[in-house]
Amino acid sequence: MEAVIDRIMHTYDLLMNRSSAASEDARAKVTNYVATLFAAGEKDPQRLAVCGLTYLRELDGSSDPVKAGFTENMMSLTCARGYIKKLLNNAKVVRFLNANYSDIFSGFENIVATEAV
């Protein structure tokens, strides 16, 4: 989980200009938040990172529409990728899609194969 926190803080520090004290405070808060998500069952590092970045943005009261849109889109894409990945773990779904909707099945495979959204 420490790698996820490091990733969140590195990314957010690139976006925001904060003092080291503010950065340490943000790190403590996001660590507690991510630990709560992890304890609730979220284990995907990408989703944890996106959730952590969203949490920090909300804490800072960031209202930049470009940043807000990017964060919301990334969260949606990450969630969609996770859902599709779970669907493709079901053999019956895979057989059905492959037999009836091979073009959609191929697209889903490409989405799941991406390392990062």
C-alpha positions as CSV (number, residue, x, y, z in Angstrom):
1,M,0.0,0.0,0.0
2,E,3.0,2.3,0.5
3,A,3.7,2.3,-3.2
4,V,0.1,3.5,-3.9
5,I,0.5,6.4,-1.3
6,D,3.9,7.3,-2.9
7,R,2.3,7.4,-6.4
8,I,-0.6,9.5,-5.1
9,M,1.6,12.0,-3.4
10,H,4.1,12.2,-6.3
11,T,1.3,12.9,-8.8
12,Y,-0.5,15.4,-6.5
13,D,2.7,17.2,-5.7
14,L,3.2,17.7,-9.5
15,L,-0.2,19.3,-9.7
16,M,-0.2,21.4,-6.5
17,N,2.4,23.8,-5.1
18,R,2.3,23.1,-1.3
19,S,4.7,23.5,1.6
20,S,6.4,20.4,3.0
21,A,4.2,20.6,6.2
22,A,1.0,20.7,4.0
23,S,2.3,17.8,2.0
24,E,3.0,15.8,5.2
25,D,-0.5,16.6,6.5
26,A,-2.1,15.6,3.1
27,R,0.0,12.3,3.1
28,A,-1.3,11.4,6.6
29,K,-4.9,12.1,5.6
30,V,-4.7,10.2,2.3
31,T,-3.0,7.3,4.0
32,N,-5.9,6.9,6.4
33,Y,-8.4,7.3,3.5
34,V,-6.7,4.6,1.4
35,A,-6.3,2.3,4.3
36,T,-10.1,2.6,4.9
37,L,-10.7,1.7,1.2
38,F,-8.3,-1.2,1.4
39,A,-9.9,-2.5,4.6
40,A,-13.3,-2.2,2.8
41,G,-12.1,-4.6,0.1
42,E,-10.6,-2.3,-2.6
43,K,-7.3,-3.9,-3.6
44,D,-6.7,-2.6,-7.1
45,P,-3.7,-0.2,-6.9
46,Q,-4.9,1.9,-9.8
47,R,-8.4,2.5,-8.3
48,L,-6.9,3.2,-4.9
49,A,-4.6,5.8,-6.5
50,V,-7.4,7.5,-8.4
51,C,-9.6,7.5,-5.3
52,G,-6.7,9.0,-3.3
53,L,-6.1,11.7,-5.8
54,T,-9.8,12.6,-5.9
55,Y,-9.9,12.7,-2.1
56,L,-6.9,15.1,-2.0
57,R,-8.5,17.3,-4.6
58,E,-11.7,17.5,-2.6
59,L,-9.7,18.3,0.6
60,D,-7.9,21.1,-1.1
61,G,-11.2,22.5,-2.5
62,S,-9.8,22.4,-5.9
63,S,-12.4,23.7,-8.3
64,D,-10.5,23.8,-11.6
65,P,-12.9,22.4,-14.1
66,V,-10.1,20.9,-16.2
67,K,-8.6,19.1,-13.3
68,A,-12.1,18.1,-12.0
69,G,-13.1,16.7,-15.4
70,F,-9.9,14.8,-15.7
71,T,-10.2,13.3,-12.3
72,E,-13.8,12.3,-12.8
73,N,-13.1,10.8,-16.3
74,M,-10.1,8.9,-14.9
75,M,-12.2,7.5,-12.1
76,S,-15.0,6.5,-14.5
77,L,-12.5,4.8,-16.8
78,T,-10.7,3.0,-14.0
79,C,-14.0,1.8,-12.6
80,A,-15.2,0.7,-16.0
81,R,-12.0,-1.2,-16.7
82,G,-12.3,-3.0,-13.3
83,Y,-15.9,-4.0,-14.0
84,I,-15.0,-5.3,-17.5
85,K,-12.1,-7.2,-16.1
86,K,-14.4,-8.9,-13.6
87,L,-16.9,-9.7,-16.4
88,L,-14.2,-11.4,-18.4
89,N,-13.3,-13.5,-15.4
90,N,-16.7,-15.2,-15.9
91,A,-16.4,-18.1,-18.4
92,K,-20.1,-18.0,-19.3
93,V,-19.9,-14.3,-20.1
94,V,-16.8,-14.8,-22.2
95,R,-18.4,-17.6,-24.2
96,F,-21.6,-15.6,-24.8
97,L,-19.8,-12.4,-25.9
98,N,-17.3,-14.3,-28.1
99,A,-20.2,-16.3,-29.8
100,N,-22.6,-13.4,-30.2
101,Y,-20.7,-10.1,-30.0
102,S,-17.1,-10.9,-31.0
103,D,-16.3,-7.3,-31.8
104,I,-17.4,-6.1,-28.4
105,F,-15.5,-9.0,-26.8
106,S,-12.4,-8.0,-28.7
107,G,-12.7,-4.4,-27.5
108,F,-13.2,-5.6,-23.9
109,E,-10.0,-7.7,-24.1
110,N,-8.1,-4.6,-25.4
111,I,-9.4,-2.5,-22.5
112,V,-8.5,-5.1,-19.9
113,A,-5.0,-5.6,-21.5
114,T,-4.1,-1.9,-20.9
115,E,-1.8,-1.4,-18.0
116,A,-3.2,2.0,-17.1
117,V,-6.2,4.0,-18.2
